[in-house]
Amino acid sequence: MRERIRLSAAALAATVLLPAGMAMGEPGQTVELQGLDKVTGRTSTFQAATGETVKFGTLVITVQACDRTPPTEPPESAVFLDIYEAREGETPTDLFHGWMFASSPALNALEHPVYDVWALECLLGDKTIINAPNFPVPKHRPNRS
C-alpha cells in the first residue's frame, strides 16, 4: 500500500511540475546559487554539490537534489534546498524546504529579512566548485517537527 501511495505521489509531482509533453529531467551533480545580502547590497554566486551543505551569512543551505531538462526541451533547472538560519548562541531556525526553479525565482522563494537566495542552474557535468563565503558549516541542525 505504501508503495502505491509513493508511486501516486511521484506521478502527481511529475504532472504538476512538468508541462505536457516535457521529458523527465536529468539529475545534476552541482547547483549554482546566488545570494543577496540586503544590508550591504552585495551578491555572491556560489556552488554546492548535491548532498553538500554550505553557509551564506547566517544561512545554512543543504542541496538535496537538482534536475535539469534535457537538451531537447526548453532550459529549466529545478533545485531542492533545505535552508535554516544558524546564529551564534541561538537555536537554528527552519526557513525553507522545497524546490526552487531557475526560470522563476519568485515562484517558490526564500522569505528572509536580510538574505535572498535563488537557484541559477543545475550543472550536469564536473565544474569547479566555488564555495560560499563564511565557512565552516555548523555541525548542529534544527530539529524538524
Phi and psi in radians as a Rosetta constraint file:
Dihedral C 1 N 2 CA 2 C 2 CIRCULARHARMONIC -1.077 0.35
Dihedral N 2 CA 2 C 2 N 3 CIRCULARHARMONIC -0.694 0.35
Dihedral C 2 N 3 CA 3 C 3 CIRCULARHARMONIC -1.081 0.35
Dihedral N 3 CA 3 C 3 N 4 CIRCULARHARMONIC -0.690 0.35
Dihedral C 3 N 4 CA 4 C 4 CIRCULARHARMONIC -1.125 0.35
Dihedral N 4 CA 4 C 4 N 5 CIRCULARHARMONIC -0.695 0.35
Dihedral C 4 N 5 CA 5 C 5 CIRCULARHARMONIC -1.152 0.35
Dihedral N 5 CA 5 C 5 N 6 CIRCULARHARMONIC -0.742 0.35
Dihedral C 5 N 6 CA 6 C 6 CIRCULARHARMONIC -1.072 0.35
Dihedral N 6 CA 6 C 6 N 7 CIRCULARHARMONIC -0.769 0.35
Dihedral C 6 N 7 CA 7 C 7 CIRCULARHARMONIC -1.116 0.35
Dihedral N 7 CA 7 C 7 N 8 CIRCULARHARMONIC -0.701 0.35
Dihedral C 7 N 8 CA 8 C 8 CIRCULARHARMONIC -1.119 0.35
Dihedral N 8 CA 8 C 8 N 9 CIRCULARHARMONIC -0.727 0.35
Dihedral C 8 N 9 CA 9 C 9 CIRCULARHARMONIC -1.131 0.35
Dihedral N 9 CA 9 C 9 N 10 CIRCULARHARMONIC -0.720 0.35
Dihedral C 9 N 10 CA 10 C 10 CIRCULARHARMONIC -1.128 0.35
Dihedral N 10 CA 10 C 10 N 11 CIRCULARHARMONIC -0.716 0.35
Dihedral C 10 N 11 CA 11 C 11 CIRCULARHARMONIC -1.134 0.35
Dihedral N 11 CA 11 C 11 N 12 CIRCULARHARMONIC -0.720 0.35
Dihedral C 11 N 12 CA 12 C 12 CIRCULARHARMONIC -1.107 0.35
Dihedral N 12 CA 12 C 12 N 13 CIRCULARHARMONIC -0.779 0.35
Dihedral C 12 N 13 CA 13 C 13 CIRCULARHARMONIC -1.073 0.35
Dihedral N 13 CA 13 C 13 N 14 CIRCULARHARMONIC -0.735 0.35
Dihedral C 13 N 14 CA 14 C 14 CIRCULARHARMONIC -1.133 0.35
Dihedral N 14 CA 14 C 14 N 15 CIRCULARHARMONIC -0.646 0.35
Dihedral C 14 N 15 CA 15 C 15 CIRCULARHARMONIC -1.176 0.35
Dihedral N 15 CA 15 C 15 N 16 CIRCULARHARMONIC -0.731 0.35
Dihedral C 15 N 16 CA 16 C 16 CIRCULARHARMONIC -1.311 0.35
Dihedral N 16 CA 16 C 16 N 17 CIRCULARHARMONIC -0.746 0.35
Dihedral C 16 N 17 CA 17 C 17 CIRCULARHARMONIC -1.442 0.35
Dihedral N 17 CA 17 C 17 N 18 CIRCULARHARMONIC -0.451 0.35
Dihedral C 17 N 18 CA 18 C 18 CIRCULARHARMONIC -1.939 0.35
Dihedral N 18 CA 18 C 18 N 19 CIRCULARHARMONIC 2.169 0.35
Dihedral C 18 N 19 CA 19 C 19 CIRCULARHARMONIC -1.072 0.35
Dihedral N 19 CA 19 C 19 N 20 CIRCULARHARMONIC 2.827 0.35
Dihedral C 19 N 20 CA 20 C 20 CIRCULARHARMONIC -0.974 0.35
Dihedral N 20 CA 20 C 20 N 21 CIRCULARHARMONIC 2.333 0.35
Dihedral C 20 N 21 CA 21 C 21 CIRCULARHARMONIC 1.426 0.35
Dihedral N 21 CA 21 C 21 N 22 CIRCULARHARMONIC -0.027 0.35
Dihedral C 21 N 22 CA 22 C 22 CIRCULARHARMONIC -1.509 0.35
Dihedral N 22 CA 22 C 22 N 23 CIRCULARHARMONIC 2.363 0.35
Dihedral C 22 N 23 CA 23 C 23 CIRCULARHARMONIC -1.330 0.35
Dihedral N 23 CA 23 C 23 N 24 CIRCULARHARMONIC 2.803 0.35
Dihedral C 23 N 24 CA 24 C 24 CIRCULARHARMONIC -1.123 0.35
Dihedral N 24 CA 24 C 24 N 25 CIRCULARHARMONIC 2.630 0.35
Dihedral C 24 N 25 CA 25 C 25 CIRCULARHARMONIC -1.299 0.35
Dihedral N 25 CA 25 C 25 N 26 CIRCULARHARMONIC 2.841 0.35
Dihedral C 25 N 26 CA 26 C 26 CIRCULARHARMONIC -1.710 0.35
Dihedral N 26 CA 26 C 26 N 27 CIRCULARHARMONIC 2.233 0.35
Dihedral C 26 N 27 CA 27 C 27 CIRCULARHARMONIC -1.164 0.35
Dihedral N 27 CA 27 C 27 N 28 CIRCULARHARMONIC 2.371 0.35
Dihedral C 27 N 28 CA 28 C 28 CIRCULARHARMONIC -1.753 0.35
Dihedral N 28 CA 28 C 28 N 29 CIRCULARHARMONIC 2.967 0.35
Dihedral C 28 N 29 CA 29 C 29 CIRCULARHARMONIC -1.868 0.35
Dihedral N 29 CA 29 C 29 N 30 CIRCULARHARMONIC -0.464 0.35
Dihedral C 29 N 30 CA 30 C 30 CIRCULARHARMONIC -2.402 0.35
Dihedral N 30 CA 30 C 30 N 31 CIRCULARHARMONIC 2.499 0.35
Dihedral C 30 N 31 CA 31 C 31 CIRCULARHARMONIC -1.990 0.35
Dihedral N 31 CA 31 C 31 N 32 CIRCULARHARMONIC 2.364 0.35
Dihedral C 31 N 32 CA 32 C 32 CIRCULARHARMONIC -1.794 0.35
Dihedral N 32 CA 32 C 32 N 33 CIRCULARHARMONIC 2.132 0.35
Dihedral C 32 N 33 CA 33 C 33 CIRCULARHARMONIC -2.074 0.35
Dihedral N 33 CA 33 C 33 N 34 CIRCULARHARMONIC 2.797 0.35
Dihedral C 33 N 34 CA 34 C 34 CIRCULARHARMONIC -2.295 0.35
Dihedral N 34 CA 34 C 34 N 35 CIRCULARHARMONIC 2.420 0.35
Dihedral C 34 N 35 CA 35 C 35 CIRCULARHARMONIC -2.175 0.35
Dihedral N 35 CA 35 C 35 N 36 CIRCULARHARMONIC 2.570 0.35
Dihedral C 35 N 36 CA 36 C 36 CIRCULARHARMONIC -2.128 0.35
Dihedral N 36 CA 36 C 36 N 37 CIRCULARHARMONIC 2.216 0.35
Dihedral C 36 N 37 CA 37 C 37 CIRCULARHARMONIC -1.629 0.35
Dihedral N 37 CA 37 C 37 N 38 CIRCULARHARMONIC 1.890 0.35
Dihedral C 37 N 38 CA 38 C 38 CIRCULARHARMONIC -1.197 0.35
Dihedral N 38 CA 38 C 38 N 39 CIRCULARHARMONIC -0.399 0.35
Dihedral C 38 N 39 CA 39 C 39 CIRCULARHARMONIC -1.282 0.35
Dihedral N 39 CA 39 C 39 N 40 CIRCULARHARMONIC -0.813 0.35
Dihedral C 39 N 40 CA 40 C 40 CIRCULARHARMONIC -1.606 0.35
Dihedral N 40 CA 40 C 40 N 41 CIRCULARHARMONIC -0.322 0.35
Dihedral C 40 N 41 CA 41 C 41 CIRCULARHARMONIC 1.378 0.35
Dihedral N 41 CA 41 C 41 N 42 CIRCULARHARMONIC 0.208 0.35
Dihedral C 41 N 42 CA 42 C 42 CIRCULARHARMONIC -1.616 0.35
Dihedral N 42 CA 42 C 42 N 43 CIRCULARHARMONIC 2.439 0.35
Dihedral C 42 N 43 CA 43 C 43 CIRCULARHARMONIC -1.900 0.35
Dihedral N 43 CA 43 C 43 N 44 CIRCULARHARMONIC 2.590 0.35
Dihedral C 43 N 44 CA 44 C 44 CIRCULARHARMONIC -2.299 0.35
Dihedral N 44 CA 44 C 44 N 45 CIRCULARHARMONIC 2.335 0.35
Dihedral C 44 N 45 CA 45 C 45 CIRCULARHARMONIC -1.834 0.35
Dihedral N 45 CA 45 C 45 N 46 CIRCULARHARMONIC 2.282 0.35
Dihedral C 45 N 46 CA 46 C 46 CIRCULARHARMONIC -2.573 0.35
Dihedral N 46 CA 46 C 46 N 47 CIRCULARHARMONIC 2.864 0.35
Dihedral C 46 N 47 CA 47 C 47 CIRCULARHARMONIC -2.188 0.35
Dihedral N 47 CA 47 C 47 N 48 CIRCULARHARMONIC 2.677 0.35
Dihedral C 47 N 48 CA 48 C 48 CIRCULARHARMONIC -2.553 0.35
Dihedral N 48 CA 48 C 48 N 49 CIRCULARHARMONIC 2.422 0.35
Dihedral C 48 N 49 CA 49 C 49 CIRCULARHARMONIC -1.317 0.35
Dihedral N 49 CA 49 C 49 N 50 CIRCULARHARMONIC 2.711 0.35
Dihedral C 49 N 50 CA 50 C 50 CIRCULARHARMONIC -1.034 0.35
Dihedral N 50 CA 50 C 50 N 51 CIRCULARHARMONIC 2.274 0.35
Dihedral C 50 N 51 CA 51 C 51 CIRCULARHARMONIC 1.576 0.35
Dihedral N 51 CA 51 C 51 N 52 CIRCULARHARMONIC -0.133 0.35
Dihedral C 51 N 52 CA 52 C 52 CIRCULARHARMONIC -1.585 0.35
Dihedral N 52 CA 52 C 52 N 53 CIRCULARHARMONIC 2.654 0.35
Dihedral C 52 N 53 CA 53 C 53 CIRCULARHARMONIC -2.023 0.35
Dihedral N 53 CA 53 C 53 N 54 CIRCULARHARMONIC 2.298 0.35
Dihedral C 53 N 54 CA 54 C 54 CIRCULARHARMONIC -2.224 0.35
Dihedral N 54 CA 54 C 54 N 55 CIRCULARHARMONIC 2.856 0.35
Dihedral C 54 N 55 CA 55 C 55 CIRCULARHARMONIC -2.084 0.35
Dihedral N 55 CA 55 C 55 N 56 CIRCULARHARMONIC 2.344 0.35
Dihedral C 55 N 56 CA 56 C 56 CIRCULARHARMONIC -2.249 0.35
Dihedral N 56 CA 56 C 56 N 57 CIRCULARHARMONIC 1.901 0.35
Dihedral C 56 N 57 CA 57 C 57 CIRCULARHARMONIC 1.078 0.35
Dihedral N 57 CA 57 C 57 N 58 CIRCULARHARMONIC -2.186 0.35
Dihedral C 57 N 58 CA 58 C 58 CIRCULARHARMONIC -1.650 0.35
Dihedral N 58 CA 58 C 58 N 59 CIRCULARHARMONIC 0.032 0.35
Dihedral C 58 N 59 CA 59 C 59 CIRCULARHARMONIC -1.532 0.35
Dihedral N 59 CA 59 C 59 N 60 CIRCULARHARMONIC 2.423 0.35
Dihedral C 59 N 60 CA 60 C 60 CIRCULARHARMONIC -1.997 0.35
Dihedral N 60 CA 60 C 60 N 61 CIRCULARHARMONIC 2.098 0.35
Dihedral C 60 N 61 CA 61 C 61 CIRCULARHARMONIC -2.041 0.35
Dihedral N 61 CA 61 C 61 N 62 CIRCULARHARMONIC 2.172 0.35
Dihedral C 61 N 62 CA 62 C 62 CIRCULARHARMONIC -1.987 0.35
Dihedral N 62 CA 62 C 62 N 63 CIRCULARHARMONIC 2.185 0.35
Dihedral C 62 N 63 CA 63 C 63 CIRCULARHARMONIC -1.524 0.35
Dihedral N 63 CA 63 C 63 N 64 CIRCULARHARMONIC 2.015 0.35
Dihedral C 63 N 64 CA 64 C 64 CIRCULARHARMONIC -1.569 0.35
Dihedral N 64 CA 64 C 64 N 65 CIRCULARHARMONIC -0.663 0.35
Dihedral C 64 N 65 CA 65 C 65 CIRCULARHARMONIC -2.861 0.35
Dihedral N 65 CA 65 C 65 N 66 CIRCULARHARMONIC 2.770 0.35
Dihedral C 65 N 66 CA 66 C 66 CIRCULARHARMONIC -2.610 0.35
Dihedral N 66 CA 66 C 66 N 67 CIRCULARHARMONIC 2.522 0.35
Dihedral C 66 N 67 CA 67 C 67 CIRCULARHARMONIC -2.325 0.35
Dihedral N 67 CA 67 C 67 N 68 CIRCULARHARMONIC 2.589 0.35
Dihedral C 67 N 68 CA 68 C 68 CIRCULARHARMONIC -2.329 0.35
Dihedral N 68 CA 68 C 68 N 69 CIRCULARHARMONIC 2.464 0.35
Dihedral C 68 N 69 CA 69 C 69 CIRCULARHARMONIC -1.149 0.35
Dihedral N 69 CA 69 C 69 N 70 CIRCULARHARMONIC 2.657 0.35
Dihedral C 69 N 70 CA 70 C 70 CIRCULARHARMONIC -1.147 0.35
Dihedral N 70 CA 70 C 70 N 71 CIRCULARHARMONIC 2.825 0.35
Dihedral C 70 N 71 CA 71 C 71 CIRCULARHARMONIC -1.041 0.35
Dihedral N 71 CA 71 C 71 N 72 CIRCULARHARMONIC -0.361 0.35
Dihedral C 71 N 72 CA 72 C 72 CIRCULARHARMONIC -1.438 0.35
Dihedral N 72 CA 72 C 72 N 73 CIRCULARHARMONIC -0.098 0.35
Dihedral C 72 N 73 CA 73 C 73 CIRCULARHARMONIC -1.931 0.35
Dihedral N 73 CA 73 C 73 N 74 CIRCULARHARMONIC 2.863 0.35
Dihedral C 73 N 74 CA 74 C 74 CIRCULARHARMONIC -1.020 0.35
Dihedral N 74 CA 74 C 74 N 75 CIRCULARHARMONIC 2.461 0.35
Dihedral C 74 N 75 CA 75 C 75 CIRCULARHARMONIC -1.137 0.35
Dihedral N 75 CA 75 C 75 N 76 CIRCULARHARMONIC 2.289 0.35
Dihedral C 75 N 76 CA 76 C 76 CIRCULARHARMONIC -2.709 0.35
Dihedral N 76 CA 76 C 76 N 77 CIRCULARHARMONIC 2.358 0.35
Dihedral C 76 N 77 CA 77 C 77 CIRCULARHARMONIC -2.092 0.35
Dihedral N 77 CA 77 C 77 N 78 CIRCULARHARMONIC 2.286 0.35
Dihedral C 77 N 78 CA 78 C 78 CIRCULARHARMONIC -2.102 0.35
Dihedral N 78 CA 78 C 78 N 79 CIRCULARHARMONIC 2.339 0.35
Dihedral C 78 N 79 CA 79 C 79 CIRCULARHARMONIC -2.271 0.35
Dihedral N 79 CA 79 C 79 N 80 CIRCULARHARMONIC 2.270 0.35
Dihedral C 79 N 80 CA 80 C 80 CIRCULARHARMONIC -1.723 0.35
Dihedral N 80 CA 80 C 80 N 81 CIRCULARHARMONIC 2.091 0.35
Dihedral C 80 N 81 CA 81 C 81 CIRCULARHARMONIC -2.137 0.35
Dihedral N 81 CA 81 C 81 N 82 CIRCULARHARMONIC 2.561 0.35
Dihedral C 81 N 82 CA 82 C 82 CIRCULARHARMONIC -1.978 0.35
Dihedral N 82 CA 82 C 82 N 83 CIRCULARHARMONIC 2.154 0.35
Dihedral C 82 N 83 CA 83 C 83 CIRCULARHARMONIC -2.229 0.35
Dihedral N 83 CA 83 C 83 N 84 CIRCULARHARMONIC 2.278 0.35
Dihedral C 83 N 84 CA 84 C 84 CIRCULARHARMONIC -2.403 0.35
Dihedral N 84 CA 84 C 84 N 85 CIRCULARHARMONIC 2.835 0.35
Dihedral C 84 N 85 CA 85 C 85 CIRCULARHARMONIC -1.817 0.35
Dihedral N 85 CA 85 C 85 N 86 CIRCULARHARMONIC 2.294 0.35
Dihedral C 85 N 86 CA 86 C 86 CIRCULARHARMONIC -2.190 0.35
Dihedral N 86 CA 86 C 86 N 87 CIRCULARHARMONIC 1.578 0.35
Dihedral C 86 N 87 CA 87 C 87 CIRCULARHARMONIC -1.550 0.35
Dihedral N 87 CA 87 C 87 N 88 CIRCULARHARMONIC 2.509 0.35
Dihedral C 87 N 88 CA 88 C 88 CIRCULARHARMONIC -1.063 0.35
Dihedral N 88 CA 88 C 88 N 89 CIRCULARHARMONIC 2.272 0.35
Dihedral C 88 N 89 CA 89 C 89 CIRCULARHARMONIC 1.432 0.35
Dihedral N 89 CA 89 C 89 N 90 CIRCULARHARMONIC 0.025 0.35
Dihedral C 89 N 90 CA 90 C 90 CIRCULARHARMONIC -2.123 0.35
Dihedral N 90 CA 90 C 90 N 91 CIRCULARHARMONIC 2.785 0.35
Dihedral C 90 N 91 CA 91 C 91 CIRCULARHARMONIC -1.254 0.35
Dihedral N 91 CA 91 C 91 N 92 CIRCULARHARMONIC 2.311 0.35
Dihedral C 91 N 92 CA 92 C 92 CIRCULARHARMONIC -1.019 0.35
Dihedral N 92 CA 92 C 92 N 93 CIRCULARHARMONIC 2.528 0.35
Dihedral C 92 N 93 CA 93 C 93 CIRCULARHARMONIC -2.053 0.35
Dihedral N 93 CA 93 C 93 N 94 CIRCULARHARMONIC 2.246 0.35
Dihedral C 93 N 94 CA 94 C 94 CIRCULARHARMONIC -1.182 0.35
Dihedral N 94 CA 94 C 94 N 95 CIRCULARHARMONIC 2.343 0.35
Dihedral C 94 N 95 CA 95 C 95 CIRCULARHARMONIC -2.102 0.35
Dihedral N 95 CA 95 C 95 N 96 CIRCULARHARMONIC -0.709 0.35
Dihedral C 95 N 96 CA 96 C 96 CIRCULARHARMONIC -2.708 0.35
Dihedral N 96 CA 96 C 96 N 97 CIRCULARHARMONIC 2.367 0.35
Dihedral C 96 N 97 CA 97 C 97 CIRCULARHARMONIC -2.506 0.35
Dihedral N 97 CA 97 C 97 N 98 CIRCULARHARMONIC 1.881 0.35
Dihedral C 97 N 98 CA 98 C 98 CIRCULARHARMONIC 2.904 0.35
Dihedral N 98 CA 98 C 98 N 99 CIRCULARHARMONIC -3.024 0.35
Dihedral C 98 N 99 CA 99 C 99 CIRCULARHARMONIC -1.524 0.35
Dihedral N 99 CA 99 C 99 N 100 CIRCULARHARMONIC 2.412 0.35
Dihedral C 99 N 100 CA 100 C 100 CIRCULARHARMONIC -2.056 0.35
Dihedral N 100 CA 100 C 100 N 101 CIRCULARHARMONIC 2.515 0.35
Dihedral C 100 N 101 CA 101 C 101 CIRCULARHARMONIC -2.029 0.35
Dihedral N 101 CA 101 C 101 N 102 CIRCULARHARMONIC 2.248 0.35
Dihedral C 101 N 102 CA 102 C 102 CIRCULARHARMONIC -1.071 0.35
Dihedral N 102 CA 102 C 102 N 103 CIRCULARHARMONIC -0.642 0.35
Dihedral C 102 N 103 CA 103 C 103 CIRCULARHARMONIC -1.372 0.35
Dihedral N 103 CA 103 C 103 N 104 CIRCULARHARMONIC -0.275 0.35
Dihedral C 103 N 104 CA 104 C 104 CIRCULARHARMONIC -2.404 0.35
Dihedral N 104 CA 104 C 104 N 105 CIRCULARHARMONIC 1.277 0.35
Dihedral C 104 N 105 CA 105 C 105 CIRCULARHARMONIC -1.094 0.35
Dihedral N 105 CA 105 C 105 N 106 CIRCULARHARMONIC -0.446 0.35
Dihedral C 105 N 106 CA 106 C 106 CIRCULARHARMONIC -1.475 0.35
Dihedral N 106 CA 106 C 106 N 107 CIRCULARHARMONIC -0.174 0.35
Dihedral C 106 N 107 CA 107 C 107 CIRCULARHARMONIC -1.074 0.35
Dihedral N 107 CA 107 C 107 N 108 CIRCULARHARMONIC -0.793 0.35
Dihedral C 107 N 108 CA 108 C 108 CIRCULARHARMONIC -2.483 0.35
Dihedral N 108 CA 108 C 108 N 109 CIRCULARHARMONIC 1.437 0.35
Dihedral C 108 N 109 CA 109 C 109 CIRCULARHARMONIC -1.802 0.35
Dihedral N 109 CA 109 C 109 N 110 CIRCULARHARMONIC 2.722 0.35
Dihedral C 109 N 110 CA 110 C 110 CIRCULARHARMONIC -1.282 0.35
Dihedral N 110 CA 110 C 110 N 111 CIRCULARHARMONIC 2.281 0.35
Dihedral C 110 N 111 CA 111 C 111 CIRCULARHARMONIC -1.890 0.35
Dihedral N 111 CA 111 C 111 N 112 CIRCULARHARMONIC 1.915 0.35
Dihedral C 111 N 112 CA 112 C 112 CIRCULARHARMONIC -2.572 0.35
Dihedral N 112 CA 112 C 112 N 113 CIRCULARHARMONIC 2.459 0.35
Dihedral C 112 N 113 CA 113 C 113 CIRCULARHARMONIC -1.214 0.35
Dihedral N 113 CA 113 C 113 N 114 CIRCULARHARMONIC -0.416 0.35
Dihedral C 113 N 114 CA 114 C 114 CIRCULARHARMONIC -1.912 0.35
Dihedral N 114 CA 114 C 114 N 115 CIRCULARHARMONIC -0.602 0.35
Dihedral C 114 N 115 CA 115 C 115 CIRCULARHARMONIC -2.118 0.35
Dihedral N 115 CA 115 C 115 N 116 CIRCULARHARMONIC 2.533 0.35
Dihedral C 115 N 116 CA 116 C 116 CIRCULARHARMONIC -2.077 0.35
Dihedral N 116 CA 116 C 116 N 117 CIRCULARHARMONIC 2.462 0.35
Dihedral C 116 N 117 CA 117 C 117 CIRCULARHARMONIC -2.365 0.35
Dihedral N 117 CA 117 C 117 N 118 CIRCULARHARMONIC 2.361 0.35
Dihedral C 117 N 118 CA 118 C 118 CIRCULARHARMONIC -2.515 0.35
Dihedral N 118 CA 118 C 118 N 119 CIRCULARHARMONIC 2.722 0.35
Dihedral C 118 N 119 CA 119 C 119 CIRCULARHARMONIC -1.471 0.35
Dihedral N 119 CA 119 C 119 N 120 CIRCULARHARMONIC 2.354 0.35
Dihedral C 119 N 120 CA 120 C 120 CIRCULARHARMONIC -1.758 0.35
Dihedral N 120 CA 120 C 120 N 121 CIRCULARHARMONIC -0.736 0.35
Dihedral C 120 N 121 CA 121 C 121 CIRCULARHARMONIC -2.904 0.35
Dihedral N 121 CA 121 C 121 N 122 CIRCULARHARMONIC 2.590 0.35
Dihedral C 121 N 122 CA 122 C 122 CIRCULARHARMONIC -1.800 0.35
Dihedral N 122 CA 122 C 122 N 123 CIRCULARHARMONIC 2.016 0.35
Dihedral C 122 N 123 CA 123 C 123 CIRCULARHARMONIC -1.629 0.35
Dihedral N 123 CA 123 C 123 N 124 CIRCULARHARMONIC 2.287 0.35
Dihedral C 123 N 124 CA 124 C 124 CIRCULARHARMONIC -1.501 0.35
Dihedral N 124 CA 124 C 124 N 125 CIRCULARHARMONIC -0.679 0.35
Dihedral C 124 N 125 CA 125 C 125 CIRCULARHARMONIC -1.673 0.35
Dihedral N 125 CA 125 C 125 N 126 CIRCULARHARMONIC -3.092 0.35
Dihedral C 125 N 126 CA 126 C 126 CIRCULARHARMONIC -1.285 0.35
Dihedral N 126 CA 126 C 126 N 127 CIRCULARHARMONIC 2.235 0.35
Dihedral C 126 N 127 CA 127 C 127 CIRCULARHARMONIC -2.275 0.35
Dihedral N 127 CA 127 C 127 N 128 CIRCULARHARMONIC 2.817 0.35
Dihedral C 127 N 128 CA 128 C 128 CIRCULARHARMONIC -1.211 0.35
Dihedral N 128 CA 128 C 128 N 129 CIRCULARHARMONIC 2.282 0.35
Dihedral C 128 N 129 CA 129 C 129 CIRCULARHARMONIC -1.474 0.35
Dihedral N 129 CA 129 C 129 N 130 CIRCULARHARMONIC 2.160 0.35
Dihedral C 129 N 130 CA 130 C 130 CIRCULARHARMONIC -1.814 0.35
Dihedral N 130 CA 130 C 130 N 131 CIRCULARHARMONIC 1.851 0.35
Dihedral C 130 N 131 CA 131 C 131 CIRCULARHARMONIC -1.293 0.35
Dihedral N 131 CA 131 C 131 N 132 CIRCULARHARMONIC 2.646 0.35
Dihedral C 131 N 132 CA 132 C 132 CIRCULARHARMONIC -1.191 0.35
Dihedral N 132 CA 132 C 132 N 133 CIRCULARHARMONIC 2.693 0.35
Dihedral C 132 N 133 CA 133 C 133 CIRCULARHARMONIC -1.211 0.35
Dihedral N 133 CA 133 C 133 N 134 CIRCULARHARMONIC 2.947 0.35
Dihedral C 133 N 134 CA 134 C 134 CIRCULARHARMONIC 1.240 0.35
Dihedral N 134 CA 134 C 134 N 135 CIRCULARHARMONIC 0.684 0.35
Dihedral C 134 N 135 CA 135 C 135 CIRCULARHARMONIC -1.298 0.35
Dihedral N 135 CA 135 C 135 N 136 CIRCULARHARMONIC 2.768 0.35
Dihedral C 135 N 136 CA 136 C 136 CIRCULARHARMONIC -1.558 0.35
Dihedral N 136 CA 136 C 136 N 137 CIRCULARHARMONIC 2.921 0.35
Dihedral C 136 N 137 CA 137 C 137 CIRCULARHARMONIC -1.481 0.35
Dihedral N 137 CA 137 C 137 N 138 CIRCULARHARMONIC 2.361 0.35
Dihedral C 137 N 138 CA 138 C 138 CIRCULARHARMONIC -1.100 0.35
Dihedral N 138 CA 138 C 138 N 139 CIRCULARHARMONIC 2.624 0.35
Dihedral C 138 N 139 CA 139 C 139 CIRCULARHARMONIC -1.490 0.35
Dihedral N 139 CA 139 C 139 N 140 CIRCULARHARMONIC -0.327 0.35
Dihedral C 139 N 140 CA 140 C 140 CIRCULARHARMONIC -1.603 0.35
Dihedral N 140 CA 140 C 140 N 141 CIRCULARHARMONIC 2.641 0.35
Dihedral C 140 N 141 CA 141 C 141 CIRCULARHARMONIC -2.268 0.35
Dihedral N 141 CA 141 C 141 N 142 CIRCULARHARMONIC 2.691 0.35
Dihedral C 141 N 142 CA 142 C 142 CIRCULARHARMONIC -1.244 0.35
Dihedral N 142 CA 142 C 142 N 143 CIRCULARHARMONIC 2.685 0.35
Dihedral C 142 N 143 CA 143 C 143 CIRCULARHARMONIC -1.451 0.35
Dihedral N 143 CA 143 C 143 N 144 CIRCULARHARMONIC 2.225 0.35
Dihedral C 143 N 144 CA 144 C 144 CIRCULARHARMONIC -1.524 0.35
Dihedral N 144 CA 144 C 144 N 145 CIRCULARHARMONIC 2.384 0.35
